[in-house]
């Protein structure tokens, strides 16, 4: 368990404010994806570029090289799909896309709102205005916008929005 999710679990045990259902698991998955990207887990893959249509790299097989990841990562990630088990966030670097960013933002906003609910003076966030869009949005409106974008992206076939048959891993290809 990473230090951040261990801290949240410890905090949850000390306060009277209930943790929203699934939030701690979501934070663990988010931190696993962050770890895979930031700590540059190394992957080996076979891929090809299609001749026609949208030229997008197609992965045929992939596997994480030995020595990368940890037992927690292996519990959280569905390796044949290279996605987390609950949030379906991509952990293979070239498959990370907008949906993964919106999911990460959604988990971060939920976490901040929960922390504020414990004691508003410590982390006041829900009164903030978000200026990344015009006109500025309130916390609640921005959270709704993130949900709307996720719903819109959820209909797409790229990344984790729809379950596809996984590419073969090295083990299944042999």
C-alpha positions in Angstrom: 0.0 0.0 0.0 1.4 3.4 -0.9 1.9 6.0 1.8 -1.0 8.2 0.5 -3.7 5.5 0.6 -2.3 4.2 4.0 -2.6 7.8 5.3 -6.2 8.0 4.0 -7.1 4.7 5.7 -5.6 5.9 9.0 -7.4 9.1 8.7 -10.7 7.3 8.0 -10.3 5.3 11.1 -9.9 8.4 13.3 -12.8 10.6 12.1 -16.5 10.3 12.4 -17.2 11.2 8.8 -17.8 8.1 6.7 -15.6 7.5 3.6 -17.7 7.4 0.4 -18.1 3.8 -0.7 -15.1 2.7 -2.9 -13.1 5.9 -2.5 -10.1 4.2 -0.8 -10.0 1.5 -3.5 -10.2 4.2 -6.2 -7.4 6.1 -4.7 -5.3 2.9 -4.5 -5.9 2.3 -8.2 -5.2 5.9 -9.1 -1.9 5.6 -7.2 -1.0 2.4 -9.0 -1.5 4.0 -12.4 0.6 7.0 -11.2 3.3 4.7 -10.1 3.4 2.8 -13.4 3.7 6.1 -15.3 5.9 8.2 -13.1 8.3 5.4 -12.1 8.5 4.3 -15.8 7.7 0.7 -15.6 9.2 -0.9 -18.6 7.1 -3.0 -21.0 8.0 -5.2 -23.9 5.5 -5.3 -26.8 4.9 -6.3 -30.3 2.9 -3.8 -32.4 2.1 -2.8 -35.9 0.7 0.2 -37.8 -2.4 -0.4 -39.9 -2.1 0.3 -43.6 -5.5 1.9 -44.0 -7.8 4.1 -42.0 -6.7 6.0 -38.9 -3.0 5.3 -38.4 -2.9 4.3 -34.8 -0.5 1.9 -33.3 -2.0 -1.5 -32.7 -0.6 -3.5 -29.8 -0.4 -7.3 -30.5 1.2 -8.4 -27.3 2.6 -6.8 -24.2 4.1 -7.7 -20.8 5.8 -5.8 -18.1 9.5 -6.7 -17.7 10.6 -8.6 -14.7 11.6 -6.5 -11.8 8.9 -3.8 -12.3 5.7 -3.5 -10.4 5.0 -5.0 -7.0 2.5 -7.3 -5.4 0.0 -4.4 -4.9 0.3 -3.5 -8.5 -0.4 -7.0 -9.6 -3.5 -7.2 -7.4 -4.9 -3.9 -8.7 -4.1 -4.4 -12.4 -5.8 -6.8 -14.8 -2.6 -7.6 -16.8 -4.2 -9.2 -19.9 -6.0 -5.8 -20.4 -3.3 -3.6 -18.9 -6.1 -1.8 -16.9 -7.0 -1.4 -13.3 -9.7 -3.8 -12.2 -12.3 -1.4 -10.9 -11.8 2.0 -12.6 -10.5 0.4 -15.9 -7.7 3.0 -16.1 -5.0 2.1 -18.6 -1.5 1.4 -17.2 0.3 0.8 -20.5 1.7 4.3 -21.2 0.6 4.7 -24.9 -2.9 3.6 -24.1 -3.5 6.4 -21.5 -5.9 8.9 -22.9 -8.5 11.5 -22.0 -10.8 9.1 -20.2 -8.0 8.1 -17.8 -7.3 11.8 -17.1 -11.0 12.4 -16.3 -11.2 9.4 -14.1 -8.2 10.6 -12.2 -9.7 14.1 -11.9 -13.0 12.5 -10.7 -11.2 10.5 -7.9 -9.2 13.6 -6.9 -12.3 15.8 -6.6 -14.2 13.1 -4.6 -11.2 12.8 -2.3 -10.9 16.5 -1.8 -14.6 16.8 -1.1 -14.4 14.0 1.5 -11.4 15.6 3.2 -13.2 19.0 3.3 -16.2 17.2 4.9 -14.0 16.2 7.8 -13.2 19.7 8.7 -13.8 22.5 6.2 -11.1 24.8 7.7 -8.3 22.3 6.7 -9.1 21.8 3.1 -11.7 24.2 1.8 -12.3 23.4 -1.9 -16.0 23.3 -2.6 -16.3 27.1 -2.6 -13.6 27.4 -5.3 -14.2 28.5 -8.9 -12.6 26.6 -11.8 -11.3 28.9 -14.5 -10.3 26.3 -17.0 -13.6 26.9 -18.8 -15.5 30.1 -19.6 -17.5 31.2 -17.6 -15.9 30.0 -14.4 -17.6 27.0 -12.8 -18.3 26.2 -9.2 -16.8 23.0 -7.6 -20.2 21.3 -8.0 -20.6 22.4 -11.7 -17.0 21.4 -12.5 -17.6 18.0 -10.9 -20.8 17.6 -13.0 -18.8 18.6 -16.2 -16.2 15.9 -15.4 -19.0 13.3 -15.0 -20.6 14.5 -18.3 -17.2 14.1 -20.1 -16.8 10.6 -18.7 -20.2 9.7 -19.8 -19.5 11.0 -23.3 -16.1 9.2 -23.5 -17.6 6.0 -22.1 -19.3 5.4 -25.4 -16.0 5.4 -27.3 -14.2 2.2 -28.1 -10.6 3.4 -27.4 -8.9 2.5 -24.1 -10.9 1.3 -21.2 -14.3 2.6 -22.1 -15.5 -0.7 -23.6 -14.3 -4.2 -22.8 -12.5 -5.6 -25.7 -10.8 -8.9 -26.1 -7.3 -8.5 -24.8 -4.2 -8.7 -27.0 -2.3 -11.9 -26.3 0.4 -11.6 -23.7 3.8 -13.3 -24.3 2.6 -16.2 -22.1 -0.6 -16.8 -24.1 1.0 -16.2 -27.5 3.4 -19.2 -27.0 
